Amino acid sequence: MAMKKKKAVAEPKSEPVAQDRRERPYLGLNPEEIKHEYTRISAELARFGEILADATRDAAFAKQKRDQVHASVYLDMVEGAEALQEKKPSEGVLKAKIQASVQYQGAVHAYIRAEHVRLTAFSDMEALRAKRDMVISLGAHVRQELKSDPSLYDEEGTTKDDEDDE
């Protein structure tokens, strides 16, 4: 089969798709601002849920595109051999030529990048879920400490702040 050889594609230099963990302030937790953290966590979970959904969709599209390119290159090679009245190349030869094709390599690289973004978004969601659990636990701990602090209560058992409200 007389096909022209194509250069192999080097691994593309992609933009960093995920920030360094140190640059992700939404994953940190400031115990001094527990009330603020508690009110903010739901919005963060919703936002990252959407990011994860988008990344999952993009990865699925990239996988579909990779499979389409594979099928297209396969058919082109088989039809090219038939047009030249050559015998069909073996499956091993076809597989090797497909994997060496520039189009297929580009589609595979796009799929790998999309999967990386999806997995990064998934790990951020897991971290935010753990953060939510920590915020809830810290809040319960703070409430327990406040209940056991005698300086906050008067002789009647009401908080000193309650008297100021009256």
C-alpha positions in Angstrom: 0.0 0.0 0.0 1.6 3.3 -1.1 0.8 5.9 1.5 2.9 8.8 2.2 4.6 8.8 5.6 3.5 11.5 8.1 5.7 12.9 10.8 4.9 11.7 14.3 3.4 14.4 16.5 5.3 15.4 19.6 3.4 15.7 22.8 1.7 19.1 22.6 2.6 21.8 25.1 -0.6 22.5 26.8 -1.6 25.3 29.0 -1.6 24.3 32.7 -5.2 23.2 33.2 -5.0 23.1 36.9 -3.5 25.5 39.4 -1.0 24.5 41.9 -2.7 23.3 45.1 -1.2 26.3 47.0 -3.0 28.6 44.6 -6.4 27.1 45.4 -7.7 29.3 48.3 -11.1 27.7 48.1 -9.6 24.4 49.4 -8.2 26.1 52.5 -10.0 26.4 55.8 -9.7 29.3 58.2 -11.0 28.2 61.6 -11.2 31.8 62.8 -13.8 32.6 60.1 -15.9 29.5 60.5 -19.2 31.3 60.0 -18.0 32.7 56.7 -16.7 29.3 55.6 -20.0 27.7 56.5 -22.0 30.1 54.4 -19.6 29.9 51.5 -19.2 26.1 51.2 -22.6 25.5 49.4 -21.8 28.0 46.7 -18.4 26.5 46.2 -19.8 23.0 46.0 -22.4 24.1 43.4 -19.7 26.0 41.3 -17.3 23.0 41.3 -20.2 20.6 40.6 -20.8 22.6 37.4 -17.1 22.6 36.6 -16.9 18.8 37.1 -20.0 18.3 34.9 -18.5 20.5 32.1 -15.2 18.6 32.4 -17.0 15.3 32.3 -18.9 16.3 29.2 -15.8 17.6 27.5 -13.9 14.4 28.2 -16.8 12.4 26.7 -16.8 14.5 23.6 -13.0 14.1 23.3 -13.3 10.4 23.6 -16.0 10.3 21.0 -13.8 12.4 18.7 -10.8 10.1 19.2 -13.0 7.1 18.3 -14.3 8.9 15.2 -10.8 9.7 14.1 -9.8 6.1 14.6 -12.6 4.9 12.5 -12.0 7.5 9.8 -8.3 6.7 9.5 -9.1 3.0 9.5 -11.6 3.3 6.7 -9.3 5.6 4.6 -6.6 3.0 4.8 -8.8 0.1 3.9 -10.5 2.0 1.0 -7.1 3.2 -0.2 -5.9 -0.4 -0.4 -9.0 -1.4 -2.3 -8.7 1.5 -4.7 -5.1 0.4 -5.5 -6.4 -3.2 -5.8 -4.1 -4.3 -3.0 -4.9 -6.9 -0.4 -6.3 -5.5 2.9 -3.5 -4.9 5.4 -3.5 -7.0 8.5 -5.3 -5.6 11.6 -1.9 -5.2 13.3 -0.6 -3.1 10.5 -3.8 -1.0 10.4 -3.6 -0.5 14.2 0.0 0.6 14.0 -0.6 3.0 11.1 -3.7 4.5 12.9 -1.7 5.1 16.1 1.1 6.7 14.0 -1.3 9.0 12.2 -1.1 12.7 13.0 -4.9 13.0 13.2 -5.3 10.2 15.7 -2.4 11.4 17.9 -4.0 14.8 18.1 -7.3 13.3 19.1 -5.6 11.1 21.7 -3.7 14.1 23.2 -7.0 16.1 23.3 -8.7 13.3 25.1 -5.8 13.0 27.6 -6.0 16.7 28.4 -9.7 16.6 28.8 -9.4 13.6 31.2 -6.8 15.5 33.2 -9.2 18.4 33.6 -12.0 16.1 34.6 -9.9 14.3 37.2 -8.6 17.6 38.6 -12.2 18.9 38.9 -13.2 15.6 40.6 -10.3 15.9 43.1 -11.4 19.5 43.9 -14.9 18.3 44.5 -13.7 15.6 46.9 -11.6 18.2 48.7 -14.5 20.5 49.0 -16.7 17.7 50.4 -14.0 17.0 53.0 -13.9 20.8 53.7 -17.6 20.9 54.2 -17.4 18.0 56.7 -14.6 19.8 58.5 -16.6 23.0 58.7 -19.6 21.2 60.1 -17.3 19.4 62.6 -15.6 22.6 63.6 -18.9 24.4 64.1 -20.1 21.6 66.4 -16.9 21.8 68.3 -17.1 25.6 68.7 -20.7 25.3 69.9 -19.7 22.6 72.4 -16.9 24.8 73.7 -19.2 27.8 74.0 -21.8 25.7 76.0 -19.1 24.7 78.5 -17.6 28.2 79.0 -19.0 29.4 82.3 -17.8 33.0 81.6 -20.5 33.3 78.9 -23.4 32.6 81.3 -24.8 34.4 84.3 -26.2 32.8 87.5 -29.6 32.1 85.8 -28.1 30.1 83.0 -28.7 32.6 80.2 -26.0 34.0 78.1 -24.7 37.4 78.8 -25.4 38.4 75.3 -29.1 37.6 75.7 -29.4 40.2 78.5 -27.9 42.9 76.2 -30.6 42.2 73.6 -33.4 43.0 76.1 
